[in-house]
Amino acid sequence: MLKFRDGILKFEQKAGKYMKHRKKLNRFILLSTIILLLLLEFSLNVPTATAQSATYAYISNQDNNIVSVIDVATNEVIDTVPVGILPMGVAVNPLGTKAYVANRLDDTVSIIDTATNSVTTVNVGDTPYGVAITPNGKKAYITNYKGRTVSVIDTDINEVIATISVGSDPFAVTIAGKYAYVTNDADKTVSIIDTNTDTVIDTLSAEYEYPGGIAVTPDGTKLYVTSGDSNAVSVIDIGARTIIKVPVGTKPWGIAVNPQGTKAYVTNRVDGTVSVIDTSTNDVVSTVSVGSEPYGVSFTPDGKKAYVTVSGSNNVAVIDTGTNSVTTQVRVGSKPRGFGQFIGNVPVSERSTPVETTDSSYSNLENSNDREVSNNRETDKDRETASPDSEPSITIIDNRNTTIDNSTTIDNSTTIESIRINSDDIIRINSDDNITTNSKDNNNNQEHSSDKKSRLIDFIETITSVIGILVSTCGILVAVTKRISKK
């Protein structure tokens, strides 16, 4: 009887140990399964390609009511975007997803979606000129020249959420940190706005007549303000309230400080030059000839290039900031004006490939420099009611996926109906008026084939990694099970 009782006790002890180890094993298996599933999920969601971005310049053209989009890598115009009437200031948001354009004559701001080049229009104050975006991209500040106000746009909802009274004839605006700085042309002052509260917290004297363009150093300690009538730049120490006058060229207008904060570039309209100021000494260290009537200037994010809108020649001059020499001139629309931070890094992973065009594509967009700007824009209805007896012609517009639907005869031999200009084709008009289409399908097929191979390799590597994890986990489970069984 005692032996039987001892046997029962030993059995219960072993059973207890087994159940204890069994619970541990179950917990271990459950934890291992969860970890394995998480690893598998992570492996399957690893992107096969990294997000890419490209640097683009958005140039407002006053007479065309369009914005030219320049690819900084190639210095070619890759798109033109219709906006409001008499576009002036431009600013690209920090993410590079939107470009904001102030339209002086119709009191609006055109918001360009940089992925699609579609446009949203927001009504602002009277005669908008300058645009600047807060560092977090949440607000856009627009100066209203005749309205004596600054409109504040909430960029999430694209609506004006505040209107701030400033000085007389507010012209340009720049932002550093939480403060926006506005030049008041008629007052010879600079208004300082707290962007958290959207209120004017201080007003500085610019000292000289007609302060126009404005730029702030990256550390937010100094303002550089152009003075058109005194042919100088006012350097304002914000904390000390001191002003230094730096003589530059005749009728300075636009100004920008490079991302490093070491140089300020000033456009001189009458001289056709750009003055380069060393911000450590406030001396002009170089003068660069760019062409007739330069207006706006902006730097690439790395500071290696400065782009200057040259209104008199309908070009954008590209300056190598290392040598302070013009490396190329880019043909854009009529009377380019853009000032502000009109250059930005734009995400291009989902951006369509634009139609490539030659300079001839602008022949139907440019207006004479001497004519007055019309306040009435052409509409689709106007084009539909055009005279049927007019000579057939084709206008190539530098927009993606353009469709020409009208039946048109070229050289009395070829009839074209409903031509689709795809993003993979280049349409050119030769000197003999023939149209040729150069397909880039072969190149695209090669790119797609290479992309597929890359994705296949990534997929195989992912599967291999998952199999390795499974094998390792099974080995651990077997070893643990054997150890528990021995005990």
C-alpha positions as CSV (number, residue, x, y, z in Angstrom):
1,M,0.0,0.0,0.0
2,L,2.9,2.4,0.8
3,K,4.6,1.5,-2.4
4,F,1.4,2.2,-4.3
5,R,1.1,5.6,-2.5
6,D,4.8,6.4,-3.3
7,G,4.2,5.5,-6.9
8,I,1.2,7.8,-7.1
9,L,3.2,10.7,-5.5
10,K,6.1,10.2,-7.9
11,F,3.7,10.1,-10.8
12,E,2.1,13.4,-9.7
13,Q,5.5,15.0,-9.3
14,K,6.5,14.0,-12.8
15,A,3.2,15.1,-14.2
16,G,3.6,18.4,-12.4
17,K,7.0,18.9,-13.9
18,Y,5.8,17.9,-17.3
19,M,2.9,20.3,-17.2
20,K,5.2,23.1,-16.0
21,H,7.6,22.5,-18.8
22,R,4.7,22.1,-21.2
23,K,3.4,25.6,-20.3
24,K,6.9,27.1,-20.8
25,L,7.2,25.3,-24.2
26,N,3.7,26.5,-25.2
27,R,4.6,30.1,-24.3
28,F,7.9,29.8,-26.2
29,I,6.2,28.4,-29.3
30,L,3.6,31.2,-29.2
31,L,6.3,33.9,-28.8
32,S,8.4,32.4,-31.6
33,T,5.4,32.2,-33.9
34,I,4.6,35.9,-33.2
35,I,8.2,37.0,-33.9
36,L,8.3,34.9,-37.0
37,L,5.0,36.4,-38.3
38,L,6.3,39.9,-37.6
39,L,9.6,39.2,-39.4
40,L,7.6,37.8,-42.3
41,E,5.4,40.8,-42.5
42,F,8.4,43.2,-42.3
43,S,10.2,41.2,-45.1
44,L,7.2,41.3,-47.4
45,N,6.7,45.1,-46.9
46,V,10.3,46.1,-47.5
47,P,10.1,48.4,-50.6
48,T,11.9,47.2,-53.7
49,A,12.9,50.7,-54.7
50,T,13.8,53.8,-52.7
51,A,11.9,57.1,-53.1
52,Q,13.5,59.6,-55.4
53,S,13.4,63.3,-55.7
54,A,14.5,65.8,-58.3
55,T,15.2,69.5,-58.0
56,Y,12.8,71.7,-60.0
57,A,12.5,75.5,-60.5
58,Y,9.1,77.0,-60.9
59,I,9.3,80.2,-62.9
60,S,6.3,82.6,-63.2
61,N,5.9,84.2,-66.6
62,Q,3.9,87.4,-66.4
63,D,2.8,87.9,-70.0
64,N,1.9,84.2,-70.6
65,N,0.1,83.6,-67.2
66,I,2.0,80.3,-67.0
67,V,4.7,78.7,-64.8
68,S,7.6,77.1,-66.5
69,V,9.0,74.0,-64.7
70,I,12.8,73.6,-65.1
71,D,14.6,70.4,-64.3
72,V,17.7,71.6,-62.5
73,A,19.6,68.5,-63.4
74,T,19.3,69.1,-67.2
75,N,18.4,72.8,-67.2
76,E,15.5,72.0,-69.5
77,V,11.8,73.1,-69.3
78,I,9.8,69.9,-68.7
79,D,6.4,71.4,-68.2
80,T,4.3,74.6,-68.4
81,V,1.4,75.1,-66.0
82,P,-1.4,77.7,-66.6
83,V,-2.0,79.8,-63.5
84,G,-3.8,83.1,-62.7
85,I,-3.3,86.5,-64.4
86,L,0.1,88.2,-64.0
87,P,1.8,85.7,-61.8
88,M,4.6,87.1,-59.6
89,G,6.0,85.5,-56.4
90,V,6.5,81.8,-56.1
91,A,7.4,79.5,-53.2
92,V,7.8,75.8,-53.0
93,N,6.9,74.1,-49.7
94,P,9.6,72.2,-47.7
95,L,8.3,68.8,-48.8
96,G,8.4,69.8,-52.5
97,T,4.8,68.7,-53.0
98,K,3.2,72.1,-53.7
99,A,4.3,75.4,-55.4
100,Y,2.4,78.6,-54.5
101,V,2.0,81.3,-57.1
102,A,0.7,84.8,-56.3
103,N,-1.4,86.2,-59.2
104,R,-1.2,90.0,-59.1
105,L,-4.1,90.9,-61.4
106,D,-6.9,88.5,-60.3
107,D,-6.1,88.5,-56.6
108,T,-5.6,84.8,-56.3
109,V,-2.9,82.2,-55.4
110,S,-2.5,79.2,-57.7
111,I,-1.4,76.1,-55.7
112,I,0.4,73.7,-58.0
113,D,0.4,70.0,-57.1
114,T,4.0,69.1,-58.2
115,A,3.1,65.5,-58.8
116,T,0.4,66.1,-61.3
117,N,0.8,69.9,-62.0
118,S,-2.9,70.3,-61.3
119,V,-3.9,73.7,-59.9
120,T,-6.1,74.8,-57.0
121,T,-7.0,78.4,-56.8
122,V,-7.5,80.4,-53.5
123,N,-8.8,84.0,-53.4
124,V,-6.6,86.3,-51.3
125,G,-6.3,90.1,-50.9
126,D,-5.8,93.0,-53.3
127,T,-2.8,92.7,-55.6
128,P,-0.8,89.7,-54.2
129,Y,2.9,89.9,-54.8
130,G,5.2,87.8,-52.5
131,V,4.8,84.3,-51.1
132,A,6.6,82.4,-48.3
133,I,6.0,79.1,-46.6
134,T,6.6,78.3,-42.9
135,P,9.3,75.7,-42.2
136,N,6.7,73.1,-41.2
137,G,4.8,73.7,-44.4
138,K,1.5,74.3,-42.5
139,K,1.0,78.0,-43.6
140,A,1.6,80.2,-46.6
141,Y,2.0,84.0,-46.2
142,I,1.0,86.2,-49.2
143,T,1.6,90.0,-49.3
144,N,-1.3,92.0,-50.7
145,Y,0.3,95.2,-52.2
146,K,-2.8,97.4,-52.5
147,G,-4.6,95.8,-49.7
148,R,-2.0,96.6,-47.1
149,T,-2.4,93.2,-45.7
150,V,-0.9,89.7,-45.5
151,S,-3.2,86.7,-46.2
152,V,-2.4,83.5,-44.3
153,I,-3.4,80.2,-46.0
154,D,-3.8,77.0,-44.1
155,T,-2.1,74.6,-46.5
156,D,-4.0,71.5,-45.3
157,I,-7.4,73.0,-46.3
158,N,-6.3,75.6,-48.8
159,E,-8.3,78.4,-47.2
160,V,-7.4,81.8,-45.9
161,I,-7.5,81.6,-42.1
162,A,-6.2,85.1,-41.2
163,T,-5.7,88.5,-42.7
164,I,-3.0,90.6,-41.0
165,S,-2.8,94.4,-41.4
166,V,0.8,95.6,-42.0
167,G,2.4,98.8,-43.5
168,S,1.7,100.5,-46.8
169,D,2.3,98.6,-50.0
170,P,3.6,95.3,-48.6
171,F,5.8,93.8,-51.3
172,A,8.0,90.8,-50.3
173,V,7.9,88.3,-47.5
174,T,10.5,85.8,-46.1
175,I,10.3,83.5,-43.1
176,A,12.9,82.2,-40.6
177,G,11.9,80.1,-37.6
178,K,8.5,81.3,-36.3
179,Y,8.8,84.8,-37.7
180,A,7.7,86.2,-41.1
181,Y,9.3,89.5,-42.3
182,V,7.4,91.8,-44.7
183,T,8.8,94.8,-46.6
184,N,6.4,97.8,-46.7
185,D,7.4,99.6,-49.9
186,A,5.8,103.0,-49.1
187,D,6.6,103.1,-45.3
188,K,10.3,102.2,-45.5
189,T,9.6,99.6,-42.9
190,V,9.7,95.8,-42.2
191,S,6.8,94.2,-40.3
192,I,7.6,91.2,-38.1
193,I,4.8,88.7,-37.8
194,D,4.7,85.9,-35.2
195,T,3.4,82.9,-37.3
196,N,2.1,81.2,-34.2
197,T,-0.4,83.9,-33.4
198,D,-0.5,85.7,-36.8
199,T,0.0,89.1,-35.3
200,V,2.5,91.9,-35.9
201,I,4.9,92.0,-33.0
202,D,7.3,94.6,-34.2
203,T,8.2,97.0,-37.0
204,L,11.7,97.8,-38.1
205,S,13.0,100.7,-40.1
206,A,14.5,99.8,-43.4
207,E,16.0,103.4,-43.5
208,Y,16.1,103.7,-47.3
209,E,13.4,104.5,-49.9
210,Y,11.2,101.7,-51.3
211,P,12.4,98.5,-49.6
212,G,11.6,95.7,-52.0
213,G,13.1,92.2,-52.0
214,I,14.0,90.7,-48.6
215,A,16.0,87.7,-47.4
216,V,16.9,86.4,-43.9
217,T,20.0,84.5,-42.9
218,P,19.4,80.9,-41.9
219,D,20.1,81.7,-38.2
220,G,17.4,84.4,-38.3
221,T,19.8,87.2,-37.0
222,K,20.1,89.4,-40.1
223,L,17.8,90.7,-42.8
224,Y,19.0,91.8,-46.3
225,V,16.6,94.3,-47.9
226,T,16.9,95.8,-51.4
227,S,16.3,99.6,-51.8
228,G,15.5,100.5,-55.4
229,D,15.9,104.2,-55.1
230,S,19.2,104.2,-53.1
231,N,20.9,101.4,-55.2
232,A,21.8,99.7,-52.0
233,V,21.0,96.8,-49.7
234,S,20.1,97.4,-46.1
235,V,21.6,94.8,-43.7
236,I,19.5,94.9,-40.6
237,D,20.7,93.3,-37.4
238,I,17.4,92.2,-35.9
239,G,18.6,92.0,-32.3
240,A,20.7,95.1,-32.2
241,R,18.5,97.2,-34.4
242,T,21.5,98.4,-36.4
243,I,21.5,99.0,-40.2
244,I,24.5,98.7,-42.6
245,K,24.2,100.1,-46.1
246,V,25.9,98.0,-48.8
247,P,26.1,99.8,-52.3
248,V,25.2,97.4,-55.2
249,G,24.0,98.0,-58.8
250,T,21.3,100.2,-60.2
251,K,17.7,99.4,-59.1
252,P,18.2,96.3,-57.0
253,W,15.1,94.2,-56.9
254,G,15.3,90.5,-55.9
255,I,17.6,89.0,-53.2
256,A,18.3,85.6,-51.7
257,V,20.7,84.3,-49.1
258,N,22.3,80.9,-49.8
259,P,21.5,77.9,-47.6
260,Q,24.9,78.1,-45.9
261,G,24.2,81.8,-45.0
262,T,27.6,82.9,-46.4
263,K,26.5,84.8,-49.5
264,A,23.6,87.1,-50.6
265,Y,22.8,87.5,-54.3
266,V,21.1,90.7,-55.5
267,T,19.5,91.3,-58.9
268,N,20.2,94.8,-60.4
269,R,17.4,95.5,-62.9
270,V,19.0,98.4,-64.8
271,D,22.5,97.0,-64.9
272,G,21.6,93.5,-65.9
273,T,23.8,92.1,-63.2
274,V,23.8,90.2,-59.9
275,S,25.8,91.5,-56.9
276,V,27.3,88.9,-54.6
277,I,27.6,90.0,-51.0
278,D,29.9,88.2,-48.5
279,T,27.6,88.1,-45.4
280,S,30.6,87.9,-43.0
281,T,32.0,91.3,-44.2
282,N,29.0,92.7,-46.0
283,D,31.2,93.5,-49.0
284,V,30.4,92.9,-52.6
285,V,32.9,90.3,-53.7
286,S,31.7,89.7,-57.3
287,T,29.4,91.1,-60.0
288,V,27.9,88.7,-62.5
289,S,26.4,89.8,-65.8
290,V,23.1,87.9,-66.5
291,G,21.2,89.8,-69.1
292,S,18.5,92.5,-69.4
293,E,16.2,93.2,-66.5
294,P,16.9,90.5,-63.9
295,Y,14.2,90.1,-61.3
296,G,14.0,87.1,-59.0
297,V,16.9,84.9,-57.7
298,S,16.7,81.6,-55.8
299,F,19.3,78.9,-54.8
300,T,19.2,75.2,-55.2
301,P,18.9,73.4,-51.9
302,D,22.7,72.5,-51.9
303,G,23.6,76.1,-52.7
304,K,25.7,75.2,-55.7
305,K,23.5,77.0,-58.3
306,A,21.6,80.3,-58.3
307,Y,18.7,80.8,-60.8
308,V,17.9,84.3,-61.9
309,T,14.8,85.3,-63.9
310,V,15.9,87.6,-66.8
311,S,12.7,89.4,-67.9
312,G,14.2,91.3,-70.8
313,S,15.4,88.2,-72.7
314,N,12.8,85.7,-71.5
315,N,15.5,83.5,-70.0
316,V,16.6,82.1,-66.7
317,A,20.3,82.6,-66.1
318,V,22.0,79.7,-64.2
319,I,25.0,80.8,-62.0
320,D,27.6,78.4,-60.7
321,T,28.1,79.8,-57.2
322,G,31.5,78.3,-57.0
323,T,32.9,80.4,-59.8
324,N,30.2,83.1,-59.9
325,S,29.8,82.7,-63.7
326,V,26.7,82.0,-65.8
327,T,26.8,78.4,-67.1
328,T,23.7,78.5,-69.2
329,Q,20.5,80.4,-70.1
330,V,17.2,78.5,-70.1
331,R,14.5,79.7,-72.4
332,V,11.1,80.1,-70.6
333,G,7.9,82.1,-71.2
334,S,7.4,85.8,-71.7
335,K,8.6,88.3,-69.0
336,P,9.6,85.8,-66.2
337,R,9.3,87.5,-62.8
338,G,9.3,84.8,-60.1
339,F,10.8,85.8,-56.9
340,G,10.9,83.9,-53.6
341,Q,12.1,80.4,-52.9
342,F,10.9,79.1,-56.3
343,I,13.3,76.0,-56.3
344,G,12.7,72.8,-54.3
345,N,13.3,69.1,-54.1
346,V,10.2,67.5,-55.6
347,P,9.3,63.8,-55.0
348,V,9.2,62.1,-58.5
349,S,8.6,58.4,-57.7
350,E,5.0,58.7,-58.9
351,R,5.5,61.7,-61.3
352,S,4.6,61.0,-64.9
353,T,7.3,61.4,-67.6
354,P,6.6,64.8,-69.3
355,V,6.5,65.5,-73.0
356,E,9.8,66.7,-74.3
357,T,9.6,69.9,-76.4
358,T,11.9,72.2,-78.2
359,D,12.0,76.0,-77.9
360,S,9.6,76.2,-80.8
361,S,6.8,75.1,-78.4
362,Y,6.9,78.5,-76.9
363,S,6.3,80.3,-80.2
364,N,2.6,80.1,-79.7
365,L,2.8,81.1,-76.0
366,E,5.0,84.2,-76.0
367,N,3.6,87.6,-76.5
368,S,5.3,90.8,-77.6
369,N,7.3,92.5,-74.8
370,D,5.8,95.8,-75.8
371,R,2.1,95.0,-75.9
372,E,-0.3,95.4,-72.9
373,V,-1.3,92.3,-71.0
374,S,-4.9,91.3,-71.7
375,N,-7.1,90.7,-68.7
376,N,-9.2,88.3,-70.6
377,R,-7.9,84.7,-70.9
378,E,-8.7,82.4,-73.8
379,T,-11.3,79.8,-73.0
380,D,-12.2,76.5,-74.6
381,K,-15.4,78.1,-75.9
382,D,-13.4,80.7,-77.8
383,R,-11.4,78.0,-79.5
384,E,-14.5,76.1,-80.4
385,T,-16.1,79.1,-82.1
386,A,-13.0,79.9,-84.2
387,S,-13.5,80.5,-87.9
388,P,-13.7,77.2,-89.8
389,D,-12.1,78.9,-92.8
390,S,-8.9,79.7,-90.9
391,E,-5.7,77.9,-92.0
392,P,-5.2,74.6,-90.3
393,S,-2.4,74.5,-87.8
394,I,-1.1,72.5,-84.8
395,T,-0.1,74.1,-81.6
396,I,2.1,72.0,-79.4
397,I,1.7,72.9,-75.7
398,D,4.3,71.6,-73.2
399,N,1.9,69.7,-71.1
400,R,1.7,65.9,-70.6
401,N,-0.9,63.8,-72.4
402,T,-2.0,66.6,-74.7
403,T,-4.7,65.5,-77.2
404,I,-5.3,67.2,-80.6
405,D,-8.9,66.3,-81.6
406,N,-9.5,68.6,-84.6
407,S,-9.1,67.1,-88.1
408,T,-6.0,68.8,-89.6
409,T,-4.3,68.4,-92.9
410,I,-0.6,68.9,-93.2
411,D,1.2,69.4,-96.6
412,N,-2.2,68.5,-98.2
413,S,-1.2,64.9,-97.9
414,T,-1.6,63.6,-94.3
415,T,-4.8,64.0,-92.4
416,I,-4.5,63.7,-88.6
417,E,-7.5,62.9,-86.5
418,S,-7.5,62.6,-82.7
419,I,-3.7,62.4,-82.2
420,R,-2.7,61.4,-78.7
421,I,0.7,62.7,-77.6
422,N,1.9,60.2,-75.0
423,S,4.5,60.8,-72.4
424,D,6.7,58.3,-74.3
425,D,6.8,60.2,-77.5
426,I,8.6,63.3,-78.8
427,I,6.8,65.5,-81.3
428,R,8.9,67.9,-83.3
429,I,8.1,70.2,-86.2
430,N,11.0,70.3,-88.7
431,S,11.9,73.2,-90.9
432,D,10.0,71.6,-93.8
433,D,6.8,71.6,-91.7
434,N,6.7,67.9,-91.5
435,I,5.9,66.3,-88.2
436,T,8.0,63.4,-86.9
437,T,7.4,61.3,-83.9
438,N,10.4,59.7,-82.2
439,S,9.2,56.9,-80.0
440,K,11.2,56.0,-76.9
441,D,9.5,52.7,-76.4
442,N,12.8,50.7,-76.8
443,N,14.4,52.7,-74.0
444,N,11.3,52.3,-71.8
445,N,11.1,48.6,-72.4
446,Q,14.8,48.2,-71.4
447,E,14.1,50.3,-68.2
448,H,11.0,48.2,-67.4
449,S,12.9,44.9,-68.1
450,S,15.7,46.1,-65.8
451,D,13.2,47.1,-63.1
452,K,11.5,43.7,-63.3
453,K,14.8,41.9,-62.9
454,S,15.6,44.0,-59.9
455,R,12.3,43.3,-58.3
456,L,12.7,39.6,-59.0
457,I,16.1,39.6,-57.3
458,D,14.7,41.5,-54.3
459,F,11.8,39.0,-54.1
460,I,14.1,36.0,-54.2
461,E,16.4,37.5,-51.5
462,T,13.3,38.1,-49.3
463,I,12.1,34.5,-49.7
464,T,15.5,33.2,-48.9
465,S,15.7,35.3,-45.7
466,V,12.3,34.1,-44.6
467,I,13.2,30.4,-45.2
468,G,16.4,30.9,-43.2
469,I,14.4,32.3,-40.3
470,L,12.0,29.4,-40.5
471,V,14.8,26.8,-40.4
472,S,16.5,28.5,-37.5
473,T,13.3,28.7,-35.5
474,C,12.5,25.0,-36.1
475,G,16.0,24.0,-35.0
476,I,15.6,26.0,-31.8
477,L,12.2,24.3,-31.1
478,V,13.6,20.8,-31.7
479,A,16.5,21.5,-29.3
480,V,14.3,22.8,-26.6
481,T,11.9,19.9,-26.9
482,K,14.7,17.4,-26.6
483,R,16.1,19.1,-23.6
484,I,12.7,19.1,-21.9
485,S,12.1,15.4,-22.7
486,K,15.5,14.5,-21.1
487,K,14.5,16.2,-17.9
